Each structure stands twice: as C-alpha cells, then as structure tokens.
C-alpha cells in the first residue's frame, strides 16, 4: 500500500514491514549478545530477591533500548528512582551494541529504497516514513512489555529516540545509499 502525498507515493506498507523487521532483528541480535550474561547478573538476582520477577527477555529489552541511548528508569518505591544504562562503563555491555540499531535501520532503508527503486533524496525520506511507522509500533509495544514494577525504559525518550529519531535518520540514510546503488 502506498499513500500519495502531492506527486509522491509513500510506500507505507513496505516501509512499515521493513521497520518492524528491523526492530525485531535488532532485539534478537541484542538478545544473542547479552542474554547469557543477563541470566546470571547481579541485577536480576537483586530484582528477584526483592520479590520481583525479571525474565531475561525483559532485561534484554532494557539493554535494547539502552542501545538507542534510552536509559532504564529504576523505581525503588519510597527510596526514589534513578536512571542508568547497561551499555558501556566498567560493568556494562560492549559499546558496540550502539551500532546494532543504526545498522538494522540502514539495512531497512536500503531494502525499501531498492524495492521502490528510489533515485532521489526526497524519495529516500518518504521511504523512511514507513520505516518509522513499523518501528514505532513495536517500540510502543515493547515499552509496555519491558516495564516491570515501575522499572523499564524511560517512556518519553523511548518514543522520541527509539521510535522516531533512529528510524527516521537511519532509514533515510539507507534510502540515500539505495539512490546510488543499482
């Protein structure tokens, strides 16, 4: 399905599918890299000791959002709350995780651009709009799924950075690459 705006077709269905696949592949890559360490982490043991339930898939979701520069908010009830990230630092995961979201989104933009045979920068941007839609829908779902007892990715930053800025910027870059490849 494409929506026509002015004289341009916006490939929403193709872009949305590519955006959704990019989000799922990005999460899967982060899961493969981090799940073993998270399964036995001190954070998970502390969470469990306080009576909470922190499945590995949810903790990986926090790291996935951290790879988009979205911090995790920890709610300690009456003691207050704080934010943090599991990427980088002495005890954090490799900063190479920051590369995963851009790579999968550039690949999505390239795929949409190749599919639509884009030949100008404006077409690359219009293709990225569909990618934003697909990625954003799954980001919204994940923000709800990855929340555990008041702890999870910061909602507003998650929507803005992970749901809109990343897919728009990197999807467009992929589309631009498609304009110069045949």
C-alpha positions in Angstrom: 0.0 0.0 0.0 1.2 3.5 -0.8 -0.3 6.8 0.1 0.0 9.6 -2.4 1.0 13.0 -1.0 1.3 15.6 -3.7 3.2 13.9 -6.5 4.9 11.3 -4.3 3.9 7.8 -3.3 4.7 6.9 0.3 5.5 3.2 0.4 3.9 2.8 3.9 3.3 -1.0 3.9 6.7 -1.9 2.5 8.4 0.6 4.8 6.3 -0.4 7.9 7.2 -4.1 7.3 10.9 -3.3 6.9 10.8 -1.1 10.1 9.1 -3.9 12.1 11.6 -6.5 10.8 14.4 -4.1 11.7 13.2 -3.7 15.2 12.7 -7.5 15.7 16.2 -8.3 14.2 17.8 -5.6 16.4 16.2 -7.0 19.5 17.2 -10.6 18.5 20.9 -9.5 18.0 21.0 -7.8 21.4 19.3 -10.9 22.9 22.0 -13.2 21.4 24.8 -11.0 22.7 23.5 -10.2 26.2 21.1 -12.9 27.4 23.7 -15.2 28.8 25.3 -12.6 31.0 21.9 -11.1 32.0 20.6 -14.5 33.0 23.1 -14.7 35.8 23.5 -11.0 36.5 23.6 -9.4 39.9 20.8 -7.1 38.8 18.5 -10.0 38.1 19.3 -11.7 41.4 18.7 -8.4 43.3 15.4 -7.9 41.5 14.4 -11.5 42.3 15.4 -11.1 46.0 13.2 -8.1 46.3 10.2 -10.2 45.3 10.2 -9.1 41.7 10.2 -11.2 38.6 12.7 -10.2 35.9 12.7 -12.6 32.9 15.8 -12.5 30.8 13.8 -11.3 27.7 12.6 -8.2 29.6 16.1 -7.4 30.9 17.4 -7.7 27.3 14.7 -5.3 26.3 16.2 -2.7 28.7 19.6 -3.2 27.0 18.0 -3.0 23.6 16.6 0.5 24.5 19.9 1.4 26.1 21.5 0.7 22.7 19.2 3.6 21.4 20.5 5.9 24.2 17.3 5.4 26.1 18.0 4.9 29.8 16.3 2.5 32.1 14.4 4.0 35.0 14.7 2.1 38.2 11.9 2.6 40.7 12.7 1.8 44.3 9.4 2.8 45.8 9.7 5.0 48.9 13.5 5.2 48.3 13.0 7.0 45.0 14.1 6.3 41.5 17.2 6.6 39.3 18.1 6.0 35.7 21.0 4.1 34.2 22.3 2.2 31.2 23.7 -1.3 30.8 25.8 -0.3 27.8 29.4 0.9 28.4 31.1 1.6 31.7 33.1 -0.9 33.8 30.3 -3.5 34.3 28.3 -2.7 31.2 28.0 -4.5 27.9 30.2 -3.5 25.0 29.5 -0.1 23.4 29.4 -2.0 20.1 25.7 -2.5 21.0 25.1 1.1 20.0 25.9 0.0 16.4 23.0 -2.5 16.1 20.0 -0.2 15.8 21.6 2.0 13.2 22.8 -1.0 11.1 19.4 -2.7 11.0 17.7 0.5 10.2 20.1 1.4 7.4 19.5 -2.1 6.1 15.8 -1.5 6.2 16.1 1.9 4.4 18.3 0.3 1.8 15.8 -2.6 1.3 12.9 -0.2 0.9 14.9 2.0 -1.4 15.9 -0.9 -3.6 12.4 -2.2 -3.6 11.0 1.2 -4.6 13.9 1.9 -6.9 14.5 5.3 -5.4 16.6 7.7 -7.4 16.5 11.0 -5.4 16.9 12.0 -1.8 13.3 13.0 -1.3 12.2 9.5 -2.2 14.6 8.1 0.3 13.0 10.3 3.0 9.5 9.2 2.0 10.5 5.6 2.2 11.8 6.2 5.7 8.4 7.4 6.9 7.0 3.9 6.5 10.0 2.5 8.4 9.3 4.9 11.3 5.7 3.6 11.4 6.7 0.0 11.6 9.5 0.5 14.1 7.4 2.9 16.2 4.5 0.5 16.6 6.9 -2.2 18.0 8.7 0.3 20.2 5.4 1.3 21.8 4.5 -2.3 22.4 8.0 -3.0 23.8 7.9 0.0 26.2 4.8 -1.6 27.8 6.1 -5.2 27.7 9.6 -4.4 29.1 8.2 -2.5 32.1 8.4 -4.4 35.3 7.1 -3.0 38.6 7.9 0.6 37.7 11.3 -0.3 36.2 11.9 -0.1 32.5 13.0 2.1 29.6 12.1 5.8 30.0 8.9 6.1 28.1 9.1 9.6 26.5 12.7 9.2 25.5 11.9 5.7 24.2 9.2 7.0 21.9 11.2 10.0 20.7 14.7 8.4 20.2 14.0 4.8 19.6 10.6 5.2 17.9 11.0 8.3 15.8 14.6 9.7 15.5 16.5 6.5 15.0 14.3 5.0 12.2 13.8 8.4 10.5 17.6 9.2 10.4 19.0 5.8 9.7 16.1 4.7 7.5 16.7 7.8 5.4 20.5 7.1 5.3 19.7 3.6 4.0 17.4 5.1 1.4 20.1 7.5 0.3 22.5 4.6 -0.1 19.9 3.0 -2.3 19.9 6.1 -4.6 23.5 5.5 -5.6 23.4 1.7 -5.8 21.9 -0.4 -8.6 
